Amino acid sequence: MSPRSTARTWLRRGVQAALLAGLVLDTAALRRRVAALRTLPERPAPGDDRYRLLHADGVTVDGPTLNAARAHAKAEGLCALELVPRDLPTAQALDLLRTVDPATYRTDRQAKGAGAWHAVLADDGVLRAVGYPAEHVSRDAAELGQAAAKLKLHAPDGTDLVVSPRLTSAPEIVEDDARILARLLGRKTGGELGPRLGWLAILAGSSVLGPGWAAALLAAWSAQPAVVFAGSRSLKPVDLFSYSLRRVVAEPKRLLAAMSEARLSTSDDLDPVTRLRPDYLAELADGVDRFFEPRRRDCPWCGSANLATHLKLPDLLQHKPGEFTLDRCRACTHIFQNPRLTIAGLDFYYRDFYDGLGEDKLDKLFAARGIAYRPRAEMLKPFAEPESWLDVGTGHGHFCNAAREVWPQTTFDGLDITEGVELAEHRGWVDRGYRGLFPELAADIHESYDVVSMYHYLEHSRDPRQELEAALKVLKAGGHLMIEVPDPESRWGKLLGKWWLPWLQPQHLHFVPIGNLREALSEMGFTVVAEQRGEPHEPIDLVGAAWNAVNHFAPRDDVPWAPQPPTAGAKAGRAATMIAAAPALLTAALTDRVLSPLSKRYGGSSAYRLLARKD
């Protein structure tokens, strides 16, 4: 056998093994989630009257079930309890398990709220907060699904779900599955359901490696539900075996029906990209030069005129027009955007990134980073027990929401220039929200807080020193300032150049080396009590750079700042590019994970943290 033939054989076996491993791991994860589902215990005594029931049209919740649910919610200290029918059909049961991990659903404050579209019991006050002031009435199943998501947002550690033995699936909901999915997901239906069809297409496409192998994989995928629910003591889908036999046909049909329903239901709605395009193009008609200040000739940190060009790069994420220059000071190594964006420029380039078109995507991204929030909050443990905490640049309040797990008795307030802070206050993720510029608001909250945190905030500010001075004003004597920023001295930043994700142009205006920040804090009257270089590292350097490159060279998505929407050919080209790049992106992600310990230890961390005490 020739070396080329041997290589092809090993490649084929590797792909086959990877597909099989993916299916096995997915099945194991789903079985674990099924095992974690709890069954509603029988509790004959009536529960608390403050709970109200919302149920879908066609769903009947009998008296014993309602009493048991109220008693269970009261005993567990819950604000909302999702009731899952014991015989929930297989497709819907799998959807629920892919969205919710029952083992951590209640305790994970960042988890997405979801339900089975049948019935939910909730505290009257929480229901009113999310927009359900009326007495309990039957509702559309899709509306009930939306209610589950809202309830989890407003009661992040007081929401749970149980399987109700006496509750049965409503035929109307089963038959209306495609419409409910389409209404819940709206314009995102294709983006949410498309990857599932893509996975099935990959399994079918493995026939090029061997028809028999592909047929076996498809048969195993179709039979997966029977394995997932085998021996389940809680969920017992009514159609388990019949659905498992026909899943390879029924599931694609179901997903395509939902996507078709979504297209029909939104066909008369004006696409937000189309709606925004005229305003963007009118704004761009005058060019982008007006969005930049005059180029400065000295370093904004130390005043030295000894500057060098560090990088030139475009907007790699949004692809808004313009080129951005990062200069490096040879005297103090501070890196900064030069020329800097004006206020109008910042408004233009931030627009539809954290809010508008990009709000939902970024909200999901920040929620998914929940694991990174806890170590930030825990850094303070050896030094103080705060009563009051102000998070500057809080966005939607994800950090404050997560930090309550570490500091449950602390009052968390948030400050941001966007309307996200108002949403955070409405959800209860921050106790009080301030909207505006920190230096301008500092005088009104003079010496009010035990802790001020700035997590990935300073790099966005126009004048980092001014922000530090504002923190000094706001902190009580002996209070602590916590800072996390990208590390411009990271080895990955030097190796990957403009593709390194933390450069994030044009949003990041300043990159302060840790020595410079330490010195500035000392000059202002702070004492640095702790530093972390490796701990804040997130292993996304290679995959982030790979994504930046793929996203840069692939045909563009439809965006309102593009003169014309992409053609069908361009859309197909982008999809093909993303599919072709998937192995490289996966390899980069795995390599990041493998190299993460070395990155943390040998100067490859993407960020650093400082904790300083106000003396």
Backbone torsions as a table, in degrees:
resi	resn	phi	psi	omega
1	MET	NA	130.6	-177.8
2	SER	-70.8	157.2	177.6
3	PRO	-57.5	-37.3	-179.7
4	ARG	-66.2	-40.7	179.3
5	SER	-66.6	-39.1	177.8
6	THR	-63.0	-41.8	179.2
7	ALA	-62.8	-41.4	179.3
8	ARG	-64.2	-38.7	179.5
9	THR	-63.4	-45.6	179.7
10	TRP	-66.3	-36.4	177.5
11	LEU	-64.1	-44.1	179.7
12	ARG	-61.8	-45.3	179.9
13	ARG	-65.3	-35.9	178.7
14	GLY	-65.2	-43.1	178.5
15	VAL	-64.8	-43.6	179.4
16	GLN	-62.1	-42.6	179.4
17	ALA	-64.6	-38.7	-180.0
18	ALA	-65.3	-42.0	179.3
19	LEU	-65.0	-43.1	179.1
20	LEU	-65.1	-42.2	179.2
21	ALA	-62.5	-40.3	178.3
22	GLY	-60.8	-42.1	179.7
23	LEU	-67.2	-42.0	-179.7
24	VAL	-65.2	-45.2	-179.6
25	LEU	-64.6	-39.6	178.3
26	ASP	-63.2	-43.2	179.5
27	THR	-63.4	-43.2	179.7
28	ALA	-63.2	-40.8	179.6
29	ALA	-64.6	-41.0	179.3
30	LEU	-67.2	-39.3	177.3
31	ARG	-63.1	-38.8	178.2
32	ARG	-62.8	-39.6	-179.7
33	ARG	-69.4	-38.3	176.4
34	VAL	-60.8	-43.1	-178.8
35	ALA	-64.3	-26.3	-178.1
36	ALA	-83.9	-10.0	179.4
37	LEU	-66.8	133.4	177.9
38	ARG	-98.8	150.2	176.8
39	THR	-100.4	139.7	179.6
40	LEU	-62.9	118.2	179.6
41	PRO	-73.4	150.3	177.7
42	GLU	-74.5	126.4	179.7
43	ARG	-135.7	99.0	-173.7
44	PRO	-67.4	-27.8	-177.8
45	ALA	-74.1	138.7	177.8
46	PRO	-58.8	146.8	179.2
47	GLY	-91.8	-155.5	-175.1
48	ASP	-80.3	132.8	-177.9
49	ASP	-71.8	-10.6	-178.0
50	ARG	-73.7	-10.5	179.6
51	TYR	-86.6	137.0	176.1
52	ARG	-116.8	152.7	-178.2
53	LEU	-106.2	131.8	167.2
54	LEU	-112.6	131.4	177.1
55	HIS	-138.3	155.3	-178.1
56	ALA	-77.6	158.0	175.2
57	ASP	-56.5	133.6	178.6
58	GLY	88.6	-3.2	-179.1
59	VAL	-100.8	133.0	178.1
60	THR	-115.6	122.4	175.7
61	VAL	-109.0	112.4	-174.8
62	ASP	-75.8	169.0	-176.7
63	GLY	-57.6	-49.4	179.6
64	PRO	-59.1	-38.6	179.0
65	THR	-66.3	-43.6	-179.9
66	LEU	-63.5	-43.7	178.4
67	ASN	-62.7	-43.5	179.9
68	ALA	-64.1	-40.1	-179.8
69	ALA	-65.3	-42.3	178.7
70	ARG	-64.6	-43.0	179.6
71	ALA	-65.7	-40.1	179.7
72	HIS	-65.5	-44.9	-179.7
73	ALA	-61.1	-40.8	179.6
74	LYS	-67.2	-44.6	-178.5
75	ALA	-63.8	-34.6	-177.4
76	GLU	-89.8	-5.4	-178.4
77	GLY	69.0	37.2	-175.9
78	LEU	-91.2	152.1	171.0
79	CYS	-98.6	-25.7	-179.5
80	ALA	-148.6	139.5	-178.9
81	LEU	-135.4	114.8	177.3
82	GLU	-82.6	130.0	179.0
83	LEU	-102.5	119.4	-176.6
84	VAL	-104.6	125.4	177.6
85	PRO	-61.4	139.2	-178.7
86	ARG	-62.6	-32.7	-176.0
87	ASP	-101.1	25.4	-179.0
88	LEU	-49.4	128.4	-177.9
89	PRO	-55.4	152.7	-170.9
90	THR	-56.8	-47.4	-177.0
91	ALA	-60.2	-45.6	179.6
92	GLN	-68.5	-35.4	178.5
93	ALA	-64.2	-42.1	178.1
94	LEU	-66.0	-39.9	176.5
95	ASP	-57.6	-45.0	-178.7
96	LEU	-63.2	-43.9	-177.5
97	LEU	-69.6	-28.0	177.1
98	ARG	-74.9	-23.8	-178.9
99	THR	-91.4	-35.1	-171.3
100	VAL	-121.3	133.0	169.5
101	ASP	-100.9	103.8	-174.9
102	PRO	-58.1	-27.4	-177.6
103	ALA	-67.6	-29.4	-175.4
104	THR	-123.1	3.6	-172.0
105	TYR	-57.2	-45.2	-178.3
106	ARG	-71.3	-43.4	-173.1
107	THR	-80.6	-22.5	-180.0
108	ASP	-81.2	101.8	-175.8
109	ARG	-68.8	-17.6	-179.7
110	GLN	-95.2	-4.3	-175.3
111	ALA	-63.7	144.2	177.7
112	LYS	-74.2	135.0	177.7
113	GLY	-76.7	136.8	179.3
114	ALA	-155.3	162.5	-179.8
115	GLY	-153.1	-171.4	-177.4
116	ALA	-102.2	7.9	172.9
117	TRP	70.9	15.7	-176.8
118	HIS	-108.9	-57.6	-176.5
119	ALA	-155.2	145.1	175.9
120	VAL	-143.1	136.7	176.9
121	LEU	-106.1	132.5	-176.9
122	ALA	-147.1	153.4	175.4
123	ASP	-60.3	136.3	-176.4
124	ASP	-57.8	-39.9	-179.3
125	GLY	-64.3	-40.8	179.0
126	VAL	-68.4	-40.6	177.8
127	LEU	-59.8	-40.6	178.9
128	ARG	-66.8	-37.1	-179.5
129	ALA	-64.6	-32.5	-178.4
130	VAL	-94.0	3.2	172.6
131	GLY	103.7	24.5	177.7
132	TYR	-124.0	74.1	-175.0
133	PRO	-79.7	-19.6	-174.3
134	ALA	-75.8	167.6	174.2
135	GLU	-65.1	165.6	-175.7
136	HIS	-61.1	131.1	178.5
137	VAL	-141.8	162.7	175.4
138	SER	-75.8	147.7	-175.8
139	ARG	-137.5	164.8	174.7
140	ASP	-62.5	142.5	-176.1
141	ALA	-60.8	-38.0	178.5
142	ALA	-64.1	-39.0	177.6
143	GLU	-64.2	-34.9	178.0
144	LEU	-67.3	-37.7	175.4
145	GLY	-63.1	-39.8	176.5
146	GLN	-65.4	-36.8	178.9
147	ALA	-63.2	-39.4	179.7
148	ALA	-60.7	-41.3	179.1
149	ALA	-65.3	-42.0	-179.2
150	LYS	-67.7	-39.4	-178.4
151	LEU	-64.0	-39.4	178.7
152	LYS	-65.1	-36.5	178.0
153	LEU	-64.2	-39.8	-175.8
154	HIS	-88.3	-17.3	176.1
155	ALA	-132.6	67.6	-170.2
156	PRO	-63.0	-27.6	177.8
157	ASP	-116.7	17.3	-179.8
158	GLY	-127.9	22.8	-179.0
159	THR	-119.6	135.0	179.8
160	ASP	-147.7	174.6	176.5
161	LEU	-138.9	149.1	178.1
162	VAL	-140.3	155.1	173.5
163	VAL	-86.5	128.1	-178.9
164	SER	-100.6	113.2	-175.5
165	PRO	-62.2	-29.2	-175.7
166	ARG	-93.5	-5.4	-179.4
167	LEU	-92.7	128.3	-179.1
168	THR	-113.3	153.4	-179.2
169	SER	-65.8	141.5	178.1
170	ALA	-86.8	126.2	179.4
171	PRO	-56.1	-34.6	-178.8
172	GLU	-62.1	-37.8	-179.3
173	ILE	-71.9	-40.1	178.8
174	VAL	-61.5	-45.4	-177.8
175	GLU	-70.5	-27.4	-175.7
176	ASP	-96.6	18.9	-172.8
177	ASP	-54.2	-48.1	-176.3
178	ALA	-62.7	-43.0	-179.3
179	ARG	-66.2	-39.3	-179.7
180	ILE	-64.1	-45.9	177.6
181	LEU	-58.3	-45.8	-178.1
182	ALA	-63.0	-39.9	-179.0
183	ARG	-71.3	-37.4	179.2
184	LEU	-66.4	-40.8	-173.6
185	LEU	-93.6	-25.1	178.3
186	GLY	57.3	-131.9	-178.7
187	ARG	-67.7	-13.3	179.7
188	LYS	-88.0	2.1	-175.0
189	THR	-57.2	-48.4	-179.7
190	GLY	-61.8	-43.1	-179.9
191	GLY	-66.6	-32.4	-179.5
192	GLU	-80.2	-41.2	-174.6
193	LEU	-93.0	-22.8	-178.7
194	GLY	-55.8	-44.7	179.4
195	PRO	-59.0	-30.8	177.4
196	ARG	-66.3	-43.0	175.9
197	LEU	-65.3	-35.2	178.5
198	GLY	-63.1	-40.3	178.0
199	TRP	-62.5	-42.9	178.4
200	LEU	-65.1	-38.0	178.3
201	ALA	-65.0	-36.6	177.8
202	ILE	-65.2	-42.5	177.8
203	LEU	-61.3	-44.7	179.0
204	ALA	-66.8	-37.7	-179.0
205	GLY	-68.1	-16.3	178.0
206	SER	-68.5	-1.7	176.2
207	SER	-61.9	-22.8	177.2
208	VAL	-66.6	-20.1	177.1
209	LEU	-91.7	-8.7	-179.2
210	GLY	151.8	114.5	-178.0
211	PRO	-58.3	-39.8	-179.8
212	GLY	-63.6	-40.0	179.2
213	TRP	-64.7	-44.6	179.7
214	ALA	-62.1	-42.1	179.7
215	ALA	-62.7	-39.5	179.1
216	ALA	-66.4	-40.6	178.3
217	LEU	-63.8	-43.5	179.8
218	LEU	-65.1	-38.7	178.0
219	ALA	-65.3	-40.4	178.5
220	ALA	-65.8	-40.2	178.5
221	TRP	-64.5	-40.4	179.9
222	SER	-64.8	-37.6	-178.5
223	ALA	-83.5	-4.4	-176.4
224	GLN	-51.6	-44.6	-178.7
225	PRO	-58.3	-36.2	179.8
226	ALA	-62.7	-35.3	178.0
227	VAL	-74.4	-41.0	-177.6
228	VAL	-60.5	-44.7	-173.9
229	PHE	-97.2	2.9	179.1
230	ALA	-61.2	125.4	178.9
231	GLY	77.3	8.0	-179.3
232	SER	-63.7	134.6	177.9
233	ARG	-96.6	-6.4	-177.7
234	SER	-112.9	-78.0	179.9
235	LEU	-78.5	130.7	176.4
236	LYS	-134.9	80.9	-176.3
237	PRO	-53.0	134.4	-174.4
238	VAL	-66.4	-27.6	-175.0
239	ASP	-113.4	27.7	-169.9
240	LEU	-54.7	-54.4	-172.6
241	PHE	-76.5	-38.0	178.2
242	SER	-65.7	-39.8	179.6
243	TYR	-68.6	-39.1	179.4
244	SER	-61.5	-34.2	179.5
245	LEU	-70.1	-33.9	-174.4
246	ARG	-113.0	12.7	-174.8
247	ARG	-60.0	-37.9	-176.1
248	VAL	-61.5	-21.7	175.8
249	VAL	-103.2	-42.5	-173.1
250	ALA	-68.5	-39.7	-175.7
251	GLU	-69.1	-47.2	175.4
252	PRO	-59.1	-39.2	178.5
253	LYS	-61.5	-41.8	179.8
254	ARG	-64.5	-45.8	-178.1
255	LEU	-67.1	-41.8	178.4
256	LEU	-64.8	-36.0	177.9
257	ALA	-64.5	-40.6	178.5
258	ALA	-65.9	-41.3	179.3
259	MET	-65.9	-39.3	177.2
260	SER	-65.4	-41.9	178.8
261	GLU	-62.7	-39.4	179.4
262	ALA	-65.4	-41.3	178.4
263	ARG	-62.4	-42.3	-179.7
264	LEU	-66.5	-41.6	-175.3
265	SER	-73.2	-20.4	-179.6
266	THR	-109.7	4.8	-175.5
267	SER	-63.3	-30.9	-179.0
268	ASP	-88.1	-9.1	179.5
269	ASP	-82.6	141.6	177.0
270	LEU	-74.9	121.6	179.4
271	ASP	-57.7	132.3	-177.2
272	PRO	-59.2	-33.3	177.7
273	VAL	-65.3	-45.3	177.9
274	THR	-62.4	-39.0	-179.4
275	ARG	-65.5	-37.2	-176.2
276	LEU	-84.7	-19.6	-172.9
277	ARG	-56.9	-46.9	-178.5
278	PRO	-58.0	-40.6	-179.5
279	ASP	-66.9	-42.3	178.6
280	TYR	-63.5	-45.9	-177.6
281	LEU	-65.9	-35.5	176.4
282	ALA	-64.8	-38.3	179.7
283	GLU	-69.2	-35.2	-178.1
284	LEU	-81.9	-10.7	-178.8
285	ALA	-60.8	-27.8	179.5
286	ASP	-90.7	6.6	179.7
287	GLY	81.3	177.2	-177.5
288	VAL	-109.6	-3.2	-179.4
289	ASP	-59.2	-31.9	-178.0
290	ARG	-69.6	-10.8	179.6
291	PHE	-85.4	0.1	-176.9
292	PHE	-116.2	143.0	172.2
293	GLU	-77.0	167.3	172.9
294	PRO	-59.8	146.2	179.5
295	ARG	-66.5	130.9	179.6
296	ARG	-90.3	153.0	-174.9
297	ARG	-106.6	1.8	179.1
298	ASP	-133.9	163.8	-178.5
299	CYS	-75.4	130.5	179.6
300	PRO	-71.6	-11.7	-178.1
301	TRP	-94.5	-47.4	-175.2
302	CYS	-117.8	-11.1	178.1
303	GLY	88.0	-1.7	-179.6
304	SER	-67.5	145.6	176.9
305	ALA	-94.8	5.0	-177.3
306	ASN	-87.8	82.2	-174.9
307	LEU	-109.7	153.6	175.2
308	ALA	-139.3	149.2	176.4
309	THR	-72.6	124.9	180.0
310	HIS	-91.8	-50.5	-179.5
311	LEU	-152.9	151.3	166.6
312	LYS	-123.8	129.8	-176.8
313	LEU	-154.5	155.6	177.1
314	PRO	-89.1	-177.1	172.0
315	ASP	-77.7	100.7	-173.1
316	LEU	-81.8	-15.6	-177.6
317	LEU	-98.1	-52.6	-178.2
318	GLN	-91.6	-22.1	-177.1
319	HIS	64.9	31.7	170.1
320	LYS	-72.8	148.6	-173.9
321	PRO	-66.4	153.5	177.8
322	GLY	125.9	154.6	174.0
323	GLU	-121.6	142.2	-172.0
324	PHE	-125.1	137.6	-176.5
325	THR	-112.7	131.6	171.6
326	LEU	-106.3	121.8	176.1
327	ASP	-101.1	152.7	178.6
328	ARG	-120.8	134.2	176.3
329	CYS	-82.8	122.7	-179.6
330	ARG	-71.5	-19.4	-178.2
331	ALA	-81.6	-46.4	-174.9
332	CYS	-118.8	-2.2	178.8
333	THR	67.5	12.3	173.5
334	HIS	-64.2	138.0	178.3
335	ILE	-114.5	134.4	-175.8
336	PHE	-150.2	155.7	177.9
337	GLN	-73.8	127.3	-176.6
338	ASN	-149.6	111.4	7.0
339	PRO	-75.0	150.4	-178.5
340	ARG	-83.5	149.8	176.0
341	LEU	-68.0	144.9	171.6
342	THR	-76.6	174.8	175.1
343	ILE	-59.3	-42.5	178.2
344	ALA	-64.4	-36.5	178.3
345	GLY	-66.4	-42.8	176.9
346	LEU	-61.2	-41.2	178.2
347	ASP	-60.6	-42.6	-178.2
348	PHE	-66.4	-46.5	-174.0
349	TYR	-80.1	-24.1	175.4
350	TYR	-79.1	-26.5	-173.3
351	ARG	-58.8	132.9	178.6
352	ASP	67.1	20.5	172.0
353	PHE	-102.8	-59.4	177.7
354	TYR	-90.7	-18.4	178.9
355	ASP	-130.3	-174.2	176.8
356	GLY	57.9	-126.2	-176.4
357	LEU	-61.3	-32.1	-175.5
358	GLY	-95.3	-2.5	-171.6
359	GLU	-61.2	-47.6	-176.3
360	ASP	-64.4	-42.6	-179.3
361	LYS	-64.3	-44.4	-179.6
362	LEU	-69.4	-35.2	178.1
363	ASP	-61.5	-42.0	177.8
364	LYS	-65.8	-40.2	-179.9
365	LEU	-62.6	-46.2	-179.9
366	PHE	-66.3	-36.6	177.9
367	ALA	-65.0	-39.0	-178.9
368	ALA	-68.4	-18.4	-179.0
369	ARG	-90.1	17.8	-177.0
370	GLY	-53.6	-32.5	-178.5
371	ILE	-64.5	-24.0	-179.2
372	ALA	-83.2	-18.1	-175.4
373	TYR	-75.7	-38.0	-175.2
374	ARG	-61.2	-46.3	178.8
375	PRO	-60.3	-31.0	177.1
376	ARG	-62.5	-47.9	-179.1
377	ALA	-66.4	-35.0	-176.6
378	GLU	-73.4	-17.9	-179.5
379	MET	-58.8	-27.0	-177.1
380	LEU	-79.9	-17.8	-169.4
381	LYS	-51.9	-43.0	-178.5
382	PRO	-71.1	-7.8	-169.1
383	PHE	-117.4	-25.9	-175.2
384	ALA	-165.0	162.8	171.0
385	GLU	-124.5	93.4	-169.6
386	PRO	-75.6	145.5	171.3
387	GLU	-93.9	-31.7	-176.4
388	SER	-135.2	140.4	-173.9
389	TRP	-141.1	130.5	175.1
390	LEU	-114.3	120.9	177.2
391	ASP	-100.5	113.7	-177.0
392	VAL	-92.0	131.3	-173.1
393	GLY	76.8	40.4	-170.5
394	THR	-73.6	-18.6	-177.8
395	GLY	63.1	-122.4	179.1
396	HIS	-90.2	4.5	175.5
397	GLY	85.9	21.3	-176.8
398	HIS	-62.7	-41.4	180.0
399	PHE	-63.0	-47.2	-178.8
400	CYS	-59.7	-39.9	178.8
401	ASN	-60.7	-44.8	-179.2
402	ALA	-73.1	-36.5	-175.9
403	ALA	-66.8	-19.3	178.1
404	ARG	-64.3	-23.4	175.6
405	GLU	-65.8	-33.5	-178.7
406	VAL	-86.3	-39.0	-176.7
407	TRP	-125.4	74.3	-174.2
408	PRO	-67.3	-21.3	-178.2
409	GLN	-95.0	-1.5	-175.9
410	THR	-85.9	142.1	172.8
411	THR	-86.1	122.1	-178.8
412	PHE	-108.7	119.9	173.0
413	ASP	-111.5	157.6	-178.4
414	GLY	-132.5	150.5	178.9
415	LEU	-133.2	134.8	178.7
416	ASP	-160.6	160.3	178.3
417	ILE	-88.9	-9.6	-177.3
418	THR	-99.8	168.3	179.4
419	GLU	-73.0	-6.5	178.1
420	GLY	-58.5	-33.3	-179.2
421	VAL	-67.6	-30.8	176.5
422	GLU	-69.4	-38.1	175.9
423	LEU	-65.4	-39.6	178.5
424	ALA	-61.4	-39.4	178.1
425	GLU	-68.4	-39.7	179.2
426	HIS	-63.3	-39.2	178.8
427	ARG	-72.0	-20.9	-174.5
428	GLY	88.9	11.5	178.5
429	TRP	-75.3	-28.9	168.9
430	VAL	-121.7	147.6	179.8
431	ASP	-74.7	-34.8	176.1
432	ARG	-144.9	137.9	179.6
433	GLY	-113.6	134.1	174.7
434	TYR	-111.3	129.8	177.7
435	ARG	-112.1	120.6	180.0
436	GLY	152.9	-169.6	179.9
437	LEU	-88.3	132.9	-174.9
438	PHE	-57.6	-49.5	-179.1
439	PRO	-59.3	-30.7	-179.4
440	GLU	-78.2	-27.6	-177.7
441	LEU	-92.4	-13.5	-172.1
442	ALA	-59.1	-38.4	-177.4
443	ALA	-63.7	-29.1	-178.2
444	ASP	-77.7	-17.9	-178.4
445	ILE	-123.9	38.6	-176.6
446	HIS	-57.8	126.9	176.6
447	GLU	48.9	50.4	-176.7
448	SER	-107.0	-12.9	-168.9
449	TYR	-128.4	145.8	174.1
450	ASP	-79.5	-29.7	-178.6
451	VAL	-138.0	138.0	166.9
452	VAL	-122.2	127.5	178.4
453	SER	-115.4	143.2	176.6
454	MET	-133.9	89.9	-178.4
455	TYR	-99.2	112.0	-177.8
456	HIS	51.8	50.7	179.2
457	TYR	-118.7	-44.4	-175.0
458	LEU	-58.5	-36.1	-178.4
459	GLU	-65.8	-19.7	178.5
460	HIS	-88.3	-15.8	-171.7
461	SER	-79.5	151.1	179.2
462	ARG	-75.6	-29.4	-179.0
463	ASP	-141.0	93.2	-176.6
464	PRO	-57.8	-38.2	-179.0
465	ARG	-63.2	-38.8	178.6
466	GLN	-63.2	-36.4	178.0
467	GLU	-67.6	-39.8	178.4
468	LEU	-65.4	-38.7	177.5
469	GLU	-65.4	-36.2	176.7
470	ALA	-64.5	-39.8	178.1
471	ALA	-63.1	-39.1	178.5
472	LEU	-60.4	-39.6	179.6
473	LYS	-67.3	-39.1	-171.7
474	VAL	-78.4	-28.1	-176.9
475	LEU	-76.1	144.2	170.0
476	LYS	-72.8	162.2	174.4
477	ALA	-59.6	130.7	-177.2
478	GLY	83.8	-0.1	178.6
479	GLY	-73.6	169.4	-173.8
480	HIS	-121.3	141.6	174.7
481	LEU	-110.4	125.6	-179.5
482	MET	-114.4	128.4	-175.7
483	ILE	-131.0	135.6	169.2
484	GLU	-133.1	129.0	-178.8
485	VAL	-142.6	161.5	173.5
486	PRO	-60.4	145.9	-179.0
487	ASP	-95.8	106.6	-178.9
488	PRO	-68.9	-10.8	178.6
489	GLU	-93.3	5.2	-179.9
490	SER	-60.4	137.4	177.1
491	ARG	-63.8	-34.5	179.2
492	TRP	-64.6	-36.7	178.7
493	GLY	-62.3	-37.9	178.7
494	LYS	-73.4	-38.8	-176.5
495	LEU	-72.2	-41.8	-173.5
496	LEU	-89.9	-9.8	175.5
497	GLY	58.7	-136.9	-173.5
498	LYS	-66.1	-16.0	-178.2
499	TRP	-81.2	-10.8	-178.8
500	TRP	-64.1	124.5	-172.1
501	LEU	-59.3	-41.2	-176.9
502	PRO	-64.6	-12.7	174.9
503	TRP	-63.9	-35.2	171.4
504	LEU	33.3	67.4	175.0
505	GLN	-88.9	143.6	10.4
506	PRO	-99.8	17.6	-172.0
507	GLN	-80.0	-36.7	-177.7
508	HIS	-84.8	116.6	-173.6
509	LEU	-97.0	-27.9	-175.7
510	HIS	-138.1	141.1	174.8
511	PHE	-127.5	106.3	-172.2
512	VAL	-99.9	118.3	174.4
513	PRO	-60.4	150.6	-173.8
514	ILE	-61.0	-35.3	178.8
515	GLY	-64.3	-40.3	178.5
516	ASN	-63.9	-43.0	-178.5
517	LEU	-67.6	-40.5	178.6
518	ARG	-60.8	-44.6	-179.4
519	GLU	-64.8	-42.6	-179.5
520	ALA	-63.9	-40.6	179.4
521	LEU	-63.9	-40.7	179.0
522	SER	-63.9	-41.0	179.5
523	GLU	-63.9	-30.0	-177.5
524	MET	-83.5	-12.3	-179.5
525	GLY	110.6	17.1	175.0
526	PHE	-100.1	155.8	168.9
527	THR	-118.2	120.4	178.6
528	VAL	-73.7	119.8	-175.8
529	VAL	-105.6	-14.6	179.0
530	ALA	-158.2	144.1	175.4
531	GLU	-132.5	144.3	175.2
532	GLN	-134.1	120.7	178.5
533	ARG	-103.0	-44.8	-177.0
534	GLY	-87.5	-35.0	-173.5
535	GLU	-57.6	-37.8	-177.6
536	PRO	-76.3	-2.8	-174.2
537	HIS	-62.6	131.8	172.0
538	GLU	-111.3	124.7	-173.9
539	PRO	-76.1	72.0	179.7
540	ILE	-132.2	16.8	-175.6
541	ASP	-65.2	-53.6	-177.3
542	LEU	-70.2	-44.4	-179.1
543	VAL	-68.6	-34.2	176.4
544	GLY	-65.6	-42.8	178.0
545	ALA	-66.2	-41.0	178.5
546	ALA	-62.7	-42.6	178.7
547	TRP	-64.2	-42.5	178.0
548	ASN	-58.0	-42.6	-178.9
549	ALA	-68.1	-46.9	-180.0
550	VAL	-62.2	-45.5	-179.1
551	ASN	-64.2	-30.7	-179.1
552	HIS	-73.6	-42.3	-174.3
553	PHE	-90.6	-19.4	179.4
554	ALA	-73.2	156.0	172.0
555	PRO	-55.2	148.0	-172.2
556	ARG	-75.7	150.4	166.2
557	ASP	-69.6	168.6	175.4
558	ASP	-78.4	118.0	179.3
559	VAL	-131.9	149.5	-173.8
560	PRO	-71.6	-14.5	178.7
561	TRP	-90.0	0.5	172.3
562	ALA	-87.4	140.2	-176.4
563	PRO	-59.0	-36.3	-177.3
564	GLN	-135.1	150.5	173.1
565	PRO	-66.6	154.2	-179.8
566	PRO	-65.9	148.1	176.4
567	THR	-73.6	169.0	177.3
568	ALA	-60.4	-37.4	178.4
569	GLY	-64.6	-39.5	178.9
570	ALA	-66.5	-39.9	177.6
571	LYS	-62.3	-44.0	178.7
572	ALA	-64.7	-37.9	178.8
573	GLY	-64.7	-39.7	178.0
574	ARG	-65.6	-44.7	179.4
575	ALA	-60.5	-43.2	180.0
576	ALA	-64.6	-39.2	179.3
577	THR	-63.7	-43.1	-179.1
578	MET	-65.6	-39.9	178.1
579	ILE	-65.1	-43.9	-179.5
580	ALA	-65.5	-32.0	-177.7
581	ALA	-83.3	-11.0	-175.4
582	ALA	-54.9	-45.6	178.8
583	PRO	-60.8	-38.9	179.7
584	ALA	-66.9	-40.9	178.9
585	LEU	-65.3	-41.2	178.2
586	LEU	-64.3	-43.4	178.4
587	THR	-61.6	-42.2	178.9
588	ALA	-63.1	-41.6	-179.9
589	ALA	-64.1	-42.9	179.2
590	LEU	-66.3	-39.9	179.0
591	THR	-64.0	-40.2	175.4
592	ASP	-55.3	-45.1	-178.7
593	ARG	-63.8	-44.1	-177.7
594	VAL	-64.9	-40.4	-175.7
595	LEU	-85.8	-5.7	-174.8
596	SER	-55.1	-45.8	178.7
597	PRO	-59.5	-37.9	178.7
598	LEU	-69.8	-38.9	179.0
599	SER	-61.3	-42.3	-179.5
600	LYS	-65.7	-33.7	-172.6
601	ARG	-88.4	-31.1	-171.2
602	TYR	-118.2	40.3	169.8
603	GLY	79.9	20.0	179.8
604	GLY	-102.0	5.0	-177.7
605	SER	-62.3	140.8	-178.2
606	SER	-80.8	-10.7	-176.3
607	ALA	-154.0	166.3	172.4
608	TYR	-137.0	159.5	178.0
609	ARG	-124.4	145.0	172.3
610	LEU	-129.0	142.8	172.3
611	LEU	-122.7	121.7	-176.7
612	ALA	-126.8	143.0	179.2
613	ARG	-102.9	135.3	175.0
614	LYS	-78.3	117.9	-177.1
615	ASP	-82.9	NA	NA
